[in-house]
Amino acid sequence: MQMLDFFQARIESRLVFLVVLNLFLLAVGCTMGIFSALVVVVPLIAPIAQAYAIDPIHLGIIFLTNLEIGASLPPLGINLFIAGLRFERPVLKLYVASLPFVALLLFALAIITYLPWLSLALVR
């Protein structure tokens, strides 16, 4: 409840909250595994998102998209470490090669985040 009060005192706009949420979740995805991040972060963020009138299904899609993109970014970048082992390539070379794809994924994340009707069309 203290986190909810903190966010509501500082962030009035739903869109600004979504920007902050995306940045936070990308940072979490970079440093934690996806499953552990879900167990730790979802109970903290879900009530805050509900206060900003974000649909829980849309929030779940935002969570998973951010965490998966974060899994491809340094410092953890577990997806790239696995690919480096599998294809016998240095991880730094894979980081550079993956940058255009990460940019495309970030663009898709923006579409998913700011056009909620697109994510929720099949549910409705």
PyMOL commands that set and color helices and strands:
alter all, ss='L'
color gray80, all
select helices_A, chain A and resi 2-10+14-31+34-51+56-70+78-87+91-114+116-120
alter helices_A, ss='H'
color red, helices_A
deselect
rebuild
show_as cartoon
